[in-house]
Amino acid sequence: MKNKTRLLIASIPLVLLLGVVCGVLIGIYVGPSTGLKDSDKLRNVLALVQNEYVDEIDIDSLVETSIPDLLASLDPHSVYIPKEELTAANDELEGSFSGVGISFQLLDDSLTVVEVIPGGPAEKVGILAGDRILRANGKVMTGTEMTTDSVMRTLRGPKDSKVLVEVKRSGVAKPLKFDIIRGDIPVNSVDAAYMLEEGIGYIKVSKFAKNTAAEFLTALGELKQKGARKFVVDLRGNSGGFMEQAILMVNEFLPQGRKIVYTQGRNPQNNTDAVSDGYGNFQDSELVVLTDEGSASASEIFAGAIQDNDRGLVIGRRTFGKGLVQNQIMLPDSSAVRLTVARYYTPSGRSIQKEYQRGADGKYELDIVERYNHGEFYNVDSIKLDKKLQFKTVNGRTVYGGGGIMPDIFVPVDTAGYTSYYMNVMNQGLVQKYSFNLTDRYRNVLSGVTTVDRLFNVIPGEDKLLQDFVEFAEENGEPSRWYYINQSRNLLLRQIMAVIARDALGYQQFYEILNREDPVVNKALEILKTGKSPVNIEK
């Protein structure tokens, strides 16, 4: 990656005072009041409870349960993270964590290895995809009580620590035991990068972690070597992460001196202004960004900057509308607070944050449900735009504020093939269970398969595949209803084949299959092939 130190990101804050929360904690744990009236009141109430309440109360526990409510009364995104949850909360964005190096699924009350990360600790000792983990460090890893969180707490741990796992392997009579030395496991945020068509590359970004910009630039470079000159960046379902990563990624597409994002808060040290440095390698590449209601925070920074600078089109559905900036502040007991300190604004001046009321009234959390209920997912005319909040892009196009990024081209939810049968088998996880079982049956012959086309030359054809799945679903309690099955045929087969490809080959092949009939991806292809992107169009 070229010299990104010249990217102008002004005064990104590193340290904040916690304000009222710290005042309360200092008042309780350090000593006499320093004159903060509200803190005095709360300290006095806690003292009364401790000294006079009819039952003995653990004041530390009371404070622990009070802080989340205090922060929830501020805004929807200021949160308290107990020390025992902090590591897990940070792992997804830190770029790596220490563990054994597997992807897993909980299938039929069993912990099943779906993927072994190449070069990871599990691969080095001989763990294989399809292995069922029976025990880890003596703890039973089967049964209905098992959860994803409990599995991760067991398998993750300090680097160089040991975990003894016992596995059941298909075709082997006795359980096998492996000593795994935990190591650093990368957290990948670019799930797929491949050529959609000649000259057009596709990149799926699932989160904005510490390594996302580096992964993204590597993917851009590799696709460019394969002939890509136009790109589809898929941010659907990406809930965000580190703002700085989105800034670095946008910078690759903008000429020098273009605003990317700015933040404003009550404290001047939280005001930032990010401007492109002109060193991006893809300033002339046509670009389409895919979004939906699950695209939030850093995803909205990326989409908003591309849209406002007329560097590409945003296609899909309106984004989530999360434009509040949080800083994480450590507390003395190793817990943390993520406190909202500013708001994000796009280059044209739009606030990304959707409307909310202070306090937990429930409406904010139900916003996506409300969008669905009033038809926004299906009809562009159902989207409530505030006509008073009009802004202009660099080339004079009108865009709207009021929360979230409204796409330039709206594509409704595709419900073709949605029947009660399809919804039932999906909700029960039967597609995932069937696909894994089939992959497991064919695992020996799939060992040398590396492409989607070769994969589907090995497993049964579509008619046999669908019949086999319907029989499997019936064995698992879902009756065969061929009227609905035939209506859902194409959708069912696409889902089954995509999950088989994921289990056998990886996430990139999963997206290769899903995207073949994805209306949003197809609209992006149409736009890029017809040259309707606003790249380098003068006003």
URLINWO-V6879 format. One line per field, one symbol per residue. ss: DSSP state (H for helix, E for strand, L for the rest). psi: psi as a letter, one per 20 degrees, with the letter a starting at -180 (. if undefined). burial: # if it has 9 or more other C-alpha atoms within 8 Angstrom, else .. A space follows every 10 residues. Layout:
# URLINWO-V6879
ss->???
psi->???
burial->???
This chain:
# URLINWO-V6879
ss->LLLHHHLEEL LLLLLLLLLH HHHHHHHHHL LLLLLLHHHH HHHHHHHHHH HHLLLLLLHH HHHHHHHHHH HHLLLLLLEE ELHHHHHHHH HHHHLEEEEL LEEEEEELLE EEEEEELLLL HHHHHLLLLL LEEEEELLEE LELLLLLHHH HHHHHLLLLL LEEEEEEELL LLLLLEEEEE ELEEEELLLE EEEEEEELLE EEEEELLELL LHHHHHHHHH HHHHHLLLLE EEEELLLLLL ELHHHHHHHH HLLLLLLLEE EEEELLLHHH LEEEELLLLL LLLLLEEEEE ELLLLLLHHH HHHHHHHHLL LLEEEELLLL LLLEEEEEEE LLLLLEEEEE EEEEELLLLL ELLLLLLLLL LLLLLLHHHH HHHLLLLLLH HHLLLLLLLE EELLLLLEEE LLLLLLLLEE LLLLLLLLLH HHHHHHHLLH HHHHHHHHHH HLLLLLLLLL LHHHHHHHLL LHHHHHHHHH HHHHHLLLLL LHHHHHHLHH HHHHHHHHHH HHHHLLHHHH HHHHHHHLHH HHHHHHHHHH LLLLLLLLL
psi->prnjiipnop lpqhpqqicg ghgggghgig bqqjjoghhg gghhghgggh hiqhqppohg hgghihghhg hhigriipqp oqhiigghhh ghiihrrpbi lqqrqopljq opogppppir gghhijpqpi qpogqolipp krriiprggh ghhghqaqqj rqpoqpqppp ipgqqqppop oqrppqopio hqorogrpio qppoohrnah jggggghggg ghhghjjpiq qooojpjojb cpghghghgh hhiqrqjppg qqqprhphij propqqijjq ikhjpqqppp raiiprdhhh ggghggghjl irqppcrprg lnkppqqppq rhjjaqpopp irqqprhijp phprqqqpqn ihhghjghgg gghjjhihph iipnpoiimp rprhjjqprq ajpropqhop orpojpiorh gghghghijh gggggggghh hjhgiihjpi qgghgjigrq rgghgggggg gghghkjoqp nhghghhjgg gghggghghg hghhhrhghg hgghihkohg ghhgggghhi kjqjpjpq.
burial->......###. .#.....#.. .######... ........## .##..#.### ..#....... .#....##.. ########## ###..#.... ########## ####.#..## #######..# ###.#.#### ######.... ##...#.... #...#####. ..#######. ....#..### #####.#### #####...## ########## ###.###.#. ..##..#### ########## ###.###### ######.### #####....# ########## ..#.###### ########## ########## ########## #######.#. ....###### ########.# ####....## ...#...#.. ##..###.## ..#..#...# #####...## #######..# ##....###. ######...# ######.##. .##..#..#. ...###.... ....##..## ####...#.# ...##.###. ########## ########## ####.....# #####.##.. ..###....
